[in-house]
Amino acid sequence: MTDRDGNVKVQLGQMKSLGEDAGKEETDPEEEMPASSPSASPDPSSCITSTGTDASVCKQRGEKSSKDSSGKPLQGVAVPAYAVKNFNSPVCEQTLHIKGTGKILQGKSQSNGNYLGLHESRNTQETRCEDGCKLPRKRRPVTVDTSKAKTSLEALKISIKELKWKEFPLGRRAACDIYWHGVSFHDNENIVSGQVNKFPGMVEMLRKINLSRAVRTMQDLFPEEYDFYPRSWILPEEYQQFSAQIRMAKESDTSVSPTFIVKPDGGSQGDGIYLIRDPSDLKLMVGSQPKQAVVQEYINKPLLIDKLKFDIRLYVLIKSLEPLEIYIAKEGLTRFCTEPYQEPCQKNLTHVFMHLTNYSLNVHSGNFVHSDSQSTGSKRTLSSVLYRLAVKGVDIKRVWSDIIALVIKSVIAVVPELKVYYQADIPPGKPGPTCFQILGFDILLMKNLKPVLLEVNSNPSMRIEHEQEVAPGVFQYVPSPVDEQVKVGVIRDTLRLMDPCNKKSTASSQPKASGSSQGEEIQVDGEQQGRCPDNSGNLPPLCLKQVYPKYTKQFNHLRLVERIAALFIRFLGVKGNMRLGPTAFRTFIRTCKLSNSNFTMASVDILYIDITRRWSCALPDSREAGMGLQAFLEAFFYLAARRFKSLMLREQVVSLLELCEAHLGPQSGSEDRRSLSCSRVMPRVIKTQTLCLSNPQLNSPAAQRRAMSQDCRPHQRLKPRTLRANVEN
């Protein structure tokens, strides 16, 4: 035997021992969660199902491993998203190439010792020794900081365990790959890398008032596309408008007696919600402070099951803002009222268990039913409800298609302002984490099966247990199988999508954006989305279906406000600023050449003061002076209507956008953005309430023009004036 043959044999022996050690770390298949049997229940199984095998996954030279799957769909119902499946992991042999010999070694060890079969564990990678042979090396586990997870902790722990990742429940000095926050992006202020499960500004953006404003803007531009959101009024600023419209409606038709639902701006879990039939029933004050709330038209003809009103809690993942990526969980929850539904009248307006579907309210009803079954009780899986509807002949594909469209349109409505928040906390080109977030969409199906958006939750409950009275006055938390089935899968598959080790491979293998043309029905083909991106043979397919940019052709025309927000961000100037100062607004007008003899810069200044003052009064909690995005949108719409009078609003806005973009040219980065404007960060100590004070000496156009005529000086503060809160940058 030559020395070369001896060295090869020693190396093969070392590799065999390494392969055996790696195999010991694999989980026993008997310990895995058993796969659901298609014959176990007539109800459709959730997509969150683990397989009963844990086979090693490997690749032969340059060939992709394939997946074998078999399943039984719903009987008589074509619902691709809800089918019971068993998945088997592919098993393949690893090959070994000995450098310089031209031989490929594979299979089992033979008596001559020339070649040896090796099996790698799922979490191993290949490295090369000096002689060119491949050595298995265990992959570094993904690290997750769960110290701020709060109520989602239990579901998160189960998900991390299934993925065989590493949890840091008390935090870690070194950077983690993923940080899981319980409330907001700012739960931990010291993150400079990795990924955070919250976007900055999401909590503020999804408050009732801000969401209503964002959707209302889209309703102005695309009224037919955004008819899924009930007509709303913002209190207290629109109280007079609300009262006048209701009074006129009743006078024109005496038989009309609409019902309205009032939701506190910062309310959650059904707290403070009540129904009214007349504006005089509004509770406008809390002590001496006006109550911020939204009043909406009440949907008085909802779809009923077992004579009960219910709503859908659907989980939506925003994987990134740029590019925009949206995923929808193929399984969700349905929350039922606990009192048979009757159309609202003066006698039953206070029956919350009849009209409000909030789980946190109905759980206190004596009729609430905790059930281990996914198709019974007061909380059920979405698939079980869709199955019942399908049995009755309902076109489930159409319902699901409408829900997908509602979700995409709602996200498109809030993305522009989210981008403003994002650049303020994580400026482009600066170190910082990337973000993703799971949202909870509350959707109501009307009697005609049209979905209606009730609200969007930035912090949907991820509890997998519920409180139960085990003895008189004694309560304890007990597991909730329905919650665990849905929520663990959502969190686990969100982590799989955000796995930093899969980012490069996923990006390179991601299919090109496709979709139907505008107006066509969305094709519900979730089966092709079921592949696991991390090739984890012991995990089920992803229960998260990508809907954007998959359907970008159908919805891309709605992203009009994002283009306006890009102009707004471009002129913000200093990083961290979220409002345009007067100088920045003037720079925008000059750069885009929007002023002329009929619209002078003095008129620009007056427009800025007028809009900024009105929005400052509407936002009493704001700590910054200047023009926010919503105020800028109002100014932009005004300029568009003034310049293109003969067109409809949408065409006016598009025409002005194209004009501005033509003058600005392509965006060249944050440095270019700062050079366009001399804006400075707004002093946070200024109280915007002072803007609403009346001063007759300052109401004249001359005084306003003098206050606004200061030139931009990079290193010099503006001289203090009485209108300082209005004009200081």
N, C-alpha and C positions, 0 to 999 in steps of 0.2 A: 504494500500500500504506500502510495506516495505521500509526501508531506501535504500536498494540496488536498488529496482525498481525505487525509486525516483532519485537516482544518475544517473542511466542509462538514464532516461527520460531527465534530464537536459543536459547530454552530447549530446544526440541526437538533442536536440534543438539548442545547440551551433553549432553542425556540420551542421545543416540545414542552419543556417544563414551564415556560412562560405561558403557553397556550392552556396548559392544565390549570395554572393558577388563575388565569382570567376566567376560565369556565366555572371555577368554584364561586366566583362573585356573582354569577347570574342567578336570578330569582328562580326558585323552584316553580315549575308551571302549575303545580297543585295549589300554590299560594296565591296565584293570580285570581282576579275577579272572574267568575265563570261567564261564558257568553250566554246571551239570552237565546232561548229556543223559540223558533217561529211558532211552534204550536202551544206555547205556554199561555198565551192570551190572545183574544181576538183583537185587542187594541194594538195600534201600531207602537212599536218600540221606539224609545228615544234613540237619537243618534249617539248618545253617550253610552257606549257599550264596550267593554273590554273583551278581548279575545281570550280564549283559554289556553293559548300556547305562547311560548316565549322562545322562538327560534332565533338562532344567530343570523345576522344579516351581513352579507359580504358581497363583493363584486368581483367578477372575473375580469380579465384584462380588457379594459375599454368597453365592457358590455354592461348595460344597465340591468339591474335585477327587476323582475316583473312580480306583480302581486296577483295572487289567486283569490277570488272572492265569489261567494254564492249567497243568494238571499231570496227571500220570498216576499213579494210586494203585498200591499193591502189587497184583500179579496175584492175584486170588482171596482177598485178605486185606483186611478193613476196618480199617485202622489209620490213623486220621486224622493222628496225630502224625508219621508217617514216610511221607511221600509226596514224590516228586521233583517239583519245581516250577520253572518259569521265570516270572519276574515282569517285566513291562514297566512303565516309569514313565509316568504320565500327562503329556501335553504339552498345555498350553493357552496361549492368547494373553493377553497383558496388555493391559488397556484403559487409556486415558488420558482423563481428563475435564478440559476447560479451563473453569476457573471463570468464570462470567458468560456463557458462550456457550451452555450447555446441550447441547454436542456431546460425543459420546464418540468418541475417536480410537483406532483400532486397525488392525491389519494392517500392510502395508508402506508405506514412504515413497512418496508420489506426487509427480508433477512440480509440482503447485501448492504443495507443502510444508505442506498443512493438517493432515496427521496422519501418524503414524509408528508402526510396530510395534516394540515393545521386548521383549527377552528378558532375564529376570533370572537370575543364578546361584542355585544352591540356598541359598547362605549370605547372601542379601541381604534387607534389609528396606526398607520404604517410608517415606519422609519427605515432608513437604509444604513447598514453598517458599512465599514470601509470597503469590504469586498463586494458590495452591491446587493447583498441579500436583504430581504424585507423582514424587519422585526416588529412584532406587535407592541404597541404602546397604548396604555390606557388613556382615553380622552379625558382632559380636565373637565370636571363637572361644572355646570353653570351655577353661579352663586346668586342667591336671592336674599336680599335684606327684607325681613318681614317684621322689623321692630315697630313699624307704624301701621301695620295692616288692620288693626282693630277688628271690626265685626266679620271681616272676610278671612280671618286668620285660619279657622278650622278647614274651610274649603281649600285654602291656599296650601296648607300643610299636606293635605291628601294629594293635591296635584303635584307638588314637588316630590313627594315620595313615589308617586307613579312614574314620574319622569326620571327618577334616580338622580336628581340634582341636589345641591347642597344649600341648606337653609341656615341663615344667621338670624336667629330670633332676637338677639340683643344688639344687632348692628355689627359693624366691622370697621376697623381703622382703614384697612386697604379698601380700594374701590370694589364694589360688587357689580355684577353684570346687569342685574335688574333690581330696582327698588320698588316695593309695593306699598303705596300710601293708602291710608284709609279715607281721607277727606279731600285734600287738595294737593296740588303740586308743591306748595310751600310747607308741607308737613316737615320736610327736612330741607333747610336752606343751604346746605354745604355740599351739594352734589355737583360735580364738575364733569362727570363722565357716566357711561352706562345708559340705562333706560329707566324711565319713570312711568308708572301706570296712570299718570294724570297730566293733563295739559294745563298750563297756566291760563287762568281766566275762564276755565270751563264752568266752575261753580257760579261765577257772576253771570256768564252768558246764558245759562239755562235757568236762571230765576224767571218767574212767571212773566214779569214785565219785559225783560230784555228779550225773551223768546218771542213774546207777542209782537214786539217792535220789529224784530228781524223778519218774522213771517209776514207781517203787514207790509213791509217794504217789498217783499217778493210778490205779495198779492197785488200791489200796485202795478208791478211790471208784468206779472204773469197771472192774471186773475183766474183763468181756467185751470192752470196747473196747481194752484194752491188753494183749492176749494175744500181741502180735507181738514182745515183748521177752523173751528167755530169763530163766528164774529165776536170780537173782543173790544173792550174799552178799558183804559188804564185809569185807575183812581188814585188820587182825587182830581188829577188835572183834566180828565175828560168827563167829569160828572155832569156838567151842564149839557154837553153834547149827547151823552147817554140818555139823560132825562128827556131832552127835546125829541130825540129819535123815537123813543118808546111812546111818548105822548102823541106824536104824529101818527105812528102806526095804529094806535088804539082809536084815534079819531077817524082815520080813514076806513077802519073795519072794526066795528064794535064787538064782533065775535072773536077777535084776536086777543088772546090772553097768554102771552109767552112766559116761559119760566127761565130764570137766569141763575147761574151758579157763580158764587163769589169765592175767589181763591186768594189768600194772602200771598204777597210777593215772595216772602222767604219761608213760607209754610212747607211742611213736610208731613208725611204719614197721615194726611187727612186733617191735620190740626187747623182749626179756624175756618173750615169750608162750610158754607151754608147756602141755602136756596132762597130766592126771592121771586116775587111776581110784580113788584112795583119798585121804582127807584127810591121811594120814600122809606123802604125797608132796609136800605143800606146802612151799615154801621161804619161811618166815615172816620170816626175819631177813636183813638186809643189814648185815654187821658187827655192831655193837651196837644198831642201830636196827631197829624193826619195819617190815616192808615193807608199804606201802599198796598194795592191789591189789583187784581184783574177780575173783571166781571165778564162772563161769557154766556152765549146762548146755550141753554141746556138741551141735550139730545133726548127728546121725550119718547122716541120710538126706537129703542135699542133692540138688538137681537136677543132673544131669551132662550135659555136651555133649562128645562125643568121648572119653567115659570120664573126663573131667577135672572137678574141682570148680571153680567160679568164683563170683565175687561181682560186684555192680553198684556202680559209683561214680556216684552221681547228684548233680548240682549243684543246690542250692536257694538262692534269693535271698530274704533277709528284707529287704524294701524299707523297712519302718518297723515300730515296735512299737506306736505309738498314732497312727492305727489300725493294727491288725495287717494287714500285707500280705505274702503269701507267693507266690513264683513258683517253678516247677519247670522246669528245662531239659528240652526234649523229646528231647534227645540226651544220652547219657552214655557211660561206658566200662564194659567188662566185663574183669576181670582173672582170668586162668586160672592154676591150679596147673600145675606142670610134671612131675608124676608121677601116673600113673593112680590114681584114688581106690579105696581099700578102707576098709571100716568099721573104726573104731579098735579095736585090740587091744593087749595089752601089748608086742608085738613092734614095732609100727609107730608108737607114740606119738611118737617123736622124729623122724619123717619130716616135716619142715616143708614140703617141696615137695609133699607129698600133702595135708596138712590145712590149711595156711595160705595164703590167697589174696593176701597182701600183695605188691605189686609189688616193693617194696624187698628182699624176701627172694628171690622167685623169679627176679629178674633175674640173680642170681648162679648159677643152675642152668645146667648144660651143655645142658639141654633147652629153655631159654628161646628163643623165636622172635620176633625183631624183624621185623615185616612192614609193608610200605607199603599193604597192602590192609586195608580196614576189617572184613573178614569172616574173616580168617585170622590166625594168630599167637597169641601169648600175651596180647596186649592188643587188643581189638576194640571196635567201637562197639556200643552197646546196641541200636540199630536193627537191626543185622545179626543179632544173637542173637534178637531178637523175631521177625524175619522167618523164621528157621529154625524157631522154635517154631510160628509160624503155619502154615507149610507142613505141619507134623505135625498140625494140627488144634487147636492150643491156642487158647483164647479170649483173645486178646491184650488186648482191651478190658477184660476182667475183671481180668487181671493188672495192667494199668496203673491201673485204678481202685483196686485194693487198695494199690498203691504210693503213690498220691496220698493215700489215707486215712492210711497209716502216717506219711507226712511231716508232714501237718497235725497229727496227734495228738502226734507227737514235739515239734514246735515249741511247741504249746500247753503241753506239760509243762514246758518250760524257760523260757517267757516270764515267769512270775511273778518268779523270782529275777533274771532279766535286768533287769526294771524296777526292782528294788531297786538293782542296780549302776548303772543309768542315772541315777536321780535323785541318786545319791551323787556322780557325776562331772559331770553336767549338770543342776543343779537347775532346776525349772520357773521360768520368768520371768527366767532369767539368760542372758547371752550365751554361746553355745557352738555347736559344729557339730551338724548332724544326722548320723545314722548309717545305714548299710546294711551288709550282709555276705553273702558267698557261703559257704555251708557245703557240706561233702562228706558225703553220707550213704552209708554202706556197708551194702548190703542183700544178703541171701542168699535165694535161692529154694529152698524145700524141694521134695522130690520131688512133693508134691501141689500145687505152684505157689503155696503160701502164702508171702508175703514175711516175712522176719525181719530186724529191725534188729540189726546187729552193733555199730555205733558211729557217732558223728557227729563229724566233724573240723572244728574251727574254722579251721584253716589248711590246706585241701586243696592238694595240689601242683598248681601251674599251669605246670609246666615243659612246654615243647613240644619238647624235645630229650632224647636219652638218651645214656648213656655207652656207647661201643663200642670194642672192642679192634681197632685197625687194624694193629697189628704186635705181636709178642710183648712184653708188658710196656708197650705204648704205647697209651694210651686218649685218646679225644677225644669231644667232644659232637657228635652228628650229629642233624639234624632228625628228628622223629617225626611223620609225616603224620597219623596217627590222633589224637595228642594235639593237634596244631595245629588240626585240623578241629573238634574239640569245644571246646577251652578258649578259643580266640580268639573263637569265637562267643559263649560264655558271658560273657566279660569285655566284649566289644564291646556286646552287647545290655544288659548291666547298666548300662554307661555311658549308653546311649541312654535307658534308663528313668530314670536319675538326672540326666539333662540338666536343669540349672536353668532353661533357656529354655523347656522344655516343661512345667514344673510347673503353671502356671496353666491352660494349655489342656487338659492331661491331667486335672486335677482337675475342670474344668468339664464335660468330655465323658465322664468315667468312668461306666460304667453302674451302676445300682443293684445292690447285693448280691443275689444270687439263689442258688438251690441247691435240692436235693431235700430232702425231709423226712427225718428221722432213720430210718435203716435202709434207705433206698433206695440203689441203686447209683449211683455218680457217673457222670454222662454225660460221656464223653470227646469233647469237641467243640473241640479245640484250634485248628481252622481260623479261627474268629472272633477268636482271640487273635493272629493273624498280622499284623495291621496295624502299620505302623511309626508310632510316636507323633510322630516328628519330621518326617514327610513326606519322608524321604530317599529320593528315587527311585532312587538307585544302590545301595541296601542291600537285603538280603533281609528278609522279615518277621521279626519277633522270634522267636527260638528259645526264649524264656522264656514259659511259660504261667501266667497267674494262676490260683491255686487257692483263695486266700483273700484277700478276703472273698467270692469267687464262690460258695463252698459254705458260707457262714456258717450257713445254716439247719440244715445237717446236723451241724455240729460246734460250734455256739455253746454247747450245753449242757455241753460239756466244760470250759469256761473258769471253773470253779468256784473253783479255787485262786487265780486272778487277783483275784477279789473279796476273798479273804482277804488277799492281798498288798496290796491297796489299803488295807485297814484297818491293816495293819502299817506301811505307808509313812506313813499319816496320823498315826500316833502317834510316828514317829521323832523329830520335833522338829528339831534342828539339822541344817542341810544337811551332806552328806558323811558322816553317820552311817548305819551299816547294821545297828545292833543296838539293841534296846530295853533301856533301863536299868530297874531295879526301879520307879522312880517312874512312868515312862511306862507300864509294864505295869499298875500300880495305877490310873493315870488311865484306861486303856482299860477296865478292869473297872468303874470307877465310872461313866464316861460311858455305857457300854452297859448299866448296871444289871444286872450279872451276879452280884453278891454278894447274899446273903440270910442269914437266921439259920442255915441249914444249910451255908452256904459263906461264911465270914467273911473279912475282909481278912487276918487272920492266916493262914488257909488259902491265900489267894492268894499271900502272901509265901513260904510253904513250897513251894507248887507252882512258883513262879518259881525258887527256889534249887535245887530238885531237878532240874528240867529243864535249867536252865542249866549246872549242874555236870556232868551227864551228857554234854551236848553239848560242853562244854569239853574233857572227856577224850577225846571222839571226834574232836575237831579240834585236835590238838596244835600245828599250824602257825598257828593263829589268833593274831593280835596284839591283838585287841580283846576286852574282857569284855562280857558282856551276852547278850541273846537274839537270835539270828539268825532268819531267816525259817523255816528248817526246824524249829527249836526252837519257834517261835511256832505253827507248824502243829500240832505235837504237843500243845501246850497248848490250842489251839483245838478239836482233836478231843476232847480230854479233857473240856473244858467242855461241848461239844455232847452227848457221851455221858452226862454227869452230868445235864444239864437235860432231855434228851429220851430217856429210857431205853427207851421202848417202840418206837422207830423204828429202822430200819436206818441204817448209818453215813452214807450219802449224804443221807438225809432228815434225819438229825440235824444235819449240817453246814449244809444248806440252811436249816433252821429257825433255827439260831443266827445265820446270816448275815443273814437277813431281820430278825431281832430287832435285831441290832446296827445295821444300816443304817437301820432305822426310828428308832432313838434318835439316830443321828448326823445324819441328814438329808443333803442333797447336799454334796459336797465343794466348798469355796469357795476353795481355793487354798492355797499354801504358807504364807502368813501365818497363816491359820486353823489350819493344821496345827501350826505352832510354838506357837500359843496354847493348844493342847490339852494340851501336855506341857511339862515343865520339864527334859527330857532334856538332857544335855550330852555332848559328844564324849568317847568313851572314851580314857583315856590309853593310848597305843600302847606304852609301855614295860612295861606289866604283862604278865607271862607267865602264860598261863592254866594251865600245868601245876601251878601252886600250888593250883589249885582241887581237884585230885585228892588232895591230902595229907589224911591223916586226923588229926583233932584231937578227942579225946573230949569236950573241954570245949565244943566248938562244935556238937556233934550234937544237943543238946537243943533242943526247940521254943522254949523261952523265950529262949535265946541268939539263935536265928535271928530271932525276932520283934523282939527289941531291936535287932538289927543292921539290920532292915528298916524300922523305925518312924520313920526320919527324914523330916520333912516336906520338901516341895519349896520350896527357897529360890533364886530366880533368880540372886542375886549372892553366894551363899555356898557354899563347898565343904562337902561332908559331912565330919564329923570322922573322922579316920583310926581304923579299927578293924581287928581281926584279919581280918574277912571283907571287907576293902575291895575285893579283887578281884572279889568277888561282887556287891557292892551299890553301888559307886560309879558314878554316872552320867557 
